[in-house]
């Protein structure tokens, strides 16, 4: 059976990515099955750079299996593209230099990040609250990238947190064409329009092509 290792220790992301990869015969493993695998420092300045860095790094430590890594985040127009690649540790002291390995930075929670974002946008009107979620997925084997795909979802930032589903910035992000935040949407509805849903559907196609060629 074809196998791929999702290069993440974020359980929320793991559950979502496994759901998005459902329907294939590909067995999805996680880094939990490789306890001696070291963490990687995400030093890239772009989502693509970090996704490729993680995929290449972890593919060297998972017993020759294919590694799938993603880097995703939120860019806000009124904040000149912040938090960007620092999305997961936006509210952390020294966020620019903190290492991301579990989804949020040290001493920093999803709610901390959302509160900081809403505070910075407190005086910003609806017409200026445009934002974009980005997800880049990279596949690598033996330290070499074999595919890189990207998904984006445009929308706006709400004035307060709404909803209990999802994770990260989901309670404050309203996708274009909707009146609900990601956190108010059922998982299947969110997956149809989300950045990660788009990227993972492209990654699924890349995986199927890869394993078909591998025989």
Residue pairs with C-beta under 8 A, 6 or more apart in sequence:
1 25
1 26
1 27
2 25
2 26
2 27
2 207
2 211
2 214
3 26
3 27
3 28
3 29
3 65
3 66
4 26
4 27
4 28
4 29
4 65
4 66
4 67
4 68
4 139
4 207
5 29
5 30
5 31
5 33
5 34
5 58
5 59
5 62
5 65
5 66
5 67
5 68
6 14
6 17
6 18
6 28
6 29
6 30
6 31
6 68
6 69
7 31
7 54
7 55
7 57
7 58
7 67
7 68
7 69
8 14
8 17
8 30
8 31
8 69
8 70
8 103
9 30
9 31
9 32
9 101
9 102
9 103
10 102
10 103
12 103
12 167
12 168
13 70
13 103
13 167
14 30
16 167
16 187
16 196
17 28
17 68
17 70
17 196
17 200
18 28
19 187
19 191
20 191
20 196
20 197
20 200
20 201
20 204
21 28
21 200
21 203
21 204
21 207
24 204
24 207
24 208
26 207
26 208
26 211
29 62
29 65
31 37
31 58
31 62
34 61
34 62
34 63
36 61
37 58
37 61
37 62
38 61
39 99
39 101
40 53
40 54
40 57
40 58
40 101
41 99
42 50
42 53
42 54
42 71
42 85
42 99
42 100
43 50
43 53
44 50
44 51
44 52
44 53
44 71
44 85
45 85
46 85
47 71
47 72
47 73
47 84
47 85
47 134
47 135
47 136
47 150
48 71
48 136
48 138
48 148
48 150
50 71
50 85
50 136
51 69
51 70
51 71
51 136
51 137
51 138
51 148
52 69
52 138
52 140
52 145
52 148
54 67
54 69
54 71
54 138
55 67
55 68
55 69
55 138
55 139
55 140
55 145
56 138
56 140
56 143
56 144
56 145
57 143
58 67
58 69
58 140
59 65
59 66
59 67
59 140
59 141
59 142
59 143
59 144
60 142
60 143
64 141
64 142
65 141
66 139
66 140
66 141
66 146
66 207
66 210
67 139
67 140
67 141
68 137
68 138
68 139
68 203
68 207
69 137
69 138
69 140
70 135
70 136
70 137
70 138
70 196
70 199
70 200
71 85
71 135
71 136
72 87
72 133
72 134
72 135
72 136
72 195
72 196
72 199
73 83
73 84
73 85
73 86
73 87
73 88
73 133
73 134
74 83
74 84
74 87
74 117
74 131
74 132
74 133
74 134
74 168
74 169
74 173
75 81
75 82
75 83
75 84
75 131
75 132
75 134
76 82
76 83
76 117
76 121
76 129
76 130
76 131
76 157
77 128
77 129
77 130
77 131
78 121
78 124
78 128
78 129
78 130
79 120
79 121
82 90
83 90
83 95
83 113
83 117
86 95
86 96
87 113
87 168
87 169
88 100
88 103
88 104
88 105
88 108
88 113
88 168
89 95
89 98
89 100
89 104
89 105
89 106
89 108
89 113
90 108
90 113
90 116
90 117
91 105
91 108
91 109
91 112
91 113
91 115
91 116
92 98
92 104
92 105
92 106
92 107
92 108
92 112
93 107
95 105
95 108
98 105
98 106
98 108
99 105
103 167
103 168
104 110
104 112
104 113
110 167
110 168
110 169
111 161
113 168
113 169
114 161
114 169
114 171
114 172
117 157
117 169
117 172
118 157
118 159
118 160
118 161
118 172
121 129
121 157
126 156
126 159
129 156
129 157
130 154
130 155
130 156
131 154
131 155
131 156
131 157
131 173
132 152
132 153
132 154
132 155
132 195
133 152
133 153
133 155
133 169
133 173
133 194
133 195
133 196
134 150
134 151
134 152
134 195
135 150
135 151
135 152
135 194
135 195
135 196
135 198
135 199
135 200
136 148
136 149
136 150
136 151
136 199
137 148
137 149
137 150
137 151
137 199
137 200
137 202
137 203
138 145
138 147
138 148
139 145
139 146
139 147
139 148
139 203
139 206
139 207
139 210
140 146
146 206
146 210
147 203
147 206
147 210
149 199
149 202
149 203
149 206
150 199
150 202
151 194
151 195
151 196
151 197
151 198
151 199
151 200
151 201
151 202
152 195
152 198
153 175
153 176
153 193
153 194
153 195
153 198
154 175
154 176
155 173
155 174
155 175
155 176
155 178
156 173
156 174
156 176
157 172
157 173
157 174
158 171
158 172
158 173
158 174
158 181
160 172
161 171
161 172
161 181
161 183
162 171
162 172
162 180
162 181
162 183
162 184
163 170
163 171
163 180
163 181
163 182
163 183
163 184
163 185
164 171
164 183
165 182
165 183
165 184
165 185
165 186
165 187
165 190
166 182
166 183
166 185
166 187
166 190
169 182
170 181
170 182
170 183
170 190
171 181
171 182
171 183
172 181
173 181
173 182
174 180
174 181
174 182
175 182
175 193
175 194
177 193
178 185
178 193
182 190
182 194
190 197
191 197
